[in-house]
Amino acid sequence: MMNVINFAHGDFVMLAMYTASIVWTAFGGGPAAAVPIAAIILATIGVLSYLLLVRHIMRGPMLAQILGTFGLALLLRYSAFWYFGANFKTLPDDILGSPFVIGSIRIDAPRLLAGAVGLLVTLMLHLLLTRTALGSRMLAVAEDATAAQLMGIRPERMQAVAWALAAGSTGIAGALIATFFYTSPTVGETLAIVAFVTVAFGGFGSVPGALVAGLLIGVIEGLSAFLIGPVYKDVVVYLLFVACAVDQAAGPDG
């Protein structure tokens, strides 16, 4: 919403996954404990990232934003290598109990919980942006920060809130993903690419568009893994993304 492409978004998720792993290892706490803790920690990291880095590079060209957030991603990634090591970490398969079986369909409880919470968080963010005064101020800053400031809105405060919400959401996502996905310092790179493709498909700044695009990409990946092979599922998504980009660049006369 703030017109900044954050290449460290996936690495925020990675930090949340490690947070969930630490909560389980140290305290034996499941998602009920890990999700709020990760959300608070990542929201704090998001605000600090904005105050210490992003608000300064936003004054420069787009290249400065790209290089700045990419550098932040590398800092977080290799800090995780230094502190946690390169070994993969996983949580117990039965952390949320046995899978649900409906006929011939098997649904793992962690994936079902992550999907349900993801839909709920998406709905809450959409309502926040479209039905509250805070959301209206954030959208006003995204549209024209100078005009918003003339109306008594403090752009830097709204941008800090936006980064807190975005990073806090990655905290929720990472804590839930860690229940069924491996955790390593490089996992954020994979997640960031999928997230970028999703946002590009759904339209920058559109929460419902991101939701629809995410569901579509999930279906495409699932069918590709079943029909072609799991190794090629991401390749199919990227090819569709490139085809869409080429078609848009060509325009109506292409």
Residue pairs with C-beta under 8 A, 6 or more apart in sequence:
1 129
1 138
1 139
1 142
1 162
1 205
2 138
2 141
2 142
2 159
2 162
2 163
3 142
3 204
3 205
4 54
4 58
4 65
4 69
5 65
5 66
5 69
5 196
6 69
6 166
7 66
7 69
7 70
7 72
7 73
7 192
8 49
8 69
8 70
8 72
8 73
8 76
8 188
8 192
9 166
9 170
9 188
9 192
9 195
10 73
10 187
10 188
10 189
10 190
10 191
10 192
10 193
10 195
11 72
11 73
11 76
11 77
11 80
11 188
11 189
11 192
12 42
12 45
12 46
12 76
12 167
12 170
12 171
12 174
12 188
13 170
13 173
13 174
13 177
13 187
13 188
13 191
13 192
14 76
14 77
14 80
14 174
14 183
14 184
14 185
14 187
14 188
14 191
15 41
15 42
15 45
15 76
15 80
15 174
16 38
16 39
16 41
16 42
16 170
16 171
16 172
16 173
16 174
16 175
16 178
17 174
17 175
17 177
17 178
17 181
17 183
17 187
18 80
18 84
18 89
18 178
18 183
19 34
19 37
19 38
19 41
19 42
19 171
19 174
19 175
20 31
20 34
20 35
20 38
20 91
20 174
20 175
20 178
20 179
20 183
21 89
21 91
21 178
21 183
23 29
23 33
23 34
23 37
23 38
23 175
24 30
24 34
24 91
24 95
27 33
30 95
30 96
30 179
31 95
31 96
31 110
31 113
31 175
31 176
31 179
34 175
34 178
35 117
35 171
35 172
35 175
35 176
37 175
38 171
38 172
38 174
38 175
39 168
39 169
39 171
39 172
39 175
40 168
40 171
41 171
42 167
42 168
42 170
42 171
42 174
43 164
43 165
43 167
43 168
43 171
44 164
45 167
46 163
46 164
46 165
46 166
46 167
46 168
47 160
47 163
47 164
47 167
49 72
49 163
49 167
50 159
50 160
50 163
51 160
53 68
53 69
53 72
54 65
54 68
54 69
54 159
54 163
55 156
55 159
57 64
57 65
57 68
57 69
58 65
58 159
73 188
73 189
73 192
76 188
77 185
77 186
77 188
77 189
78 185
80 185
81 185
84 185
86 184
86 185
87 184
88 182
88 183
88 184
89 182
89 183
89 184
90 182
90 183
91 178
91 179
95 110
95 179
96 109
96 110
96 113
96 179
97 109
98 109
99 106
99 107
99 108
99 109
100 106
100 107
100 109
100 112
101 107
108 180
110 176
110 179
110 180
111 180
113 176
113 179
114 173
114 176
114 177
114 179
114 180
117 172
117 176
118 173
118 176
119 211
121 169
121 172
121 173
122 207
122 210
122 211
125 165
125 169
125 207
126 207
126 208
128 134
128 135
128 165
129 135
129 138
129 139
129 207
134 161
137 148
137 153
137 158
138 158
138 161
138 162
140 147
140 148
140 151
140 153
140 158
141 148
141 153
141 155
141 158
141 159
142 205
145 155
148 155
148 158
149 155
177 191
181 187
193 234
193 238
194 217
194 234
194 237
197 217
197 237
197 238
197 241
198 210
198 213
198 214
198 217
199 210
199 213
200 241
200 244
200 245
201 209
201 213
201 216
201 217
201 241
201 244
202 208
202 209
202 210
202 211
202 212
202 213
202 214
203 209
203 210
217 237
220 233
220 236
220 237
220 240
221 233
221 234
221 236
221 237
222 233
224 232
224 233
224 235
224 236
224 237
225 232
225 233
228 236
247 254
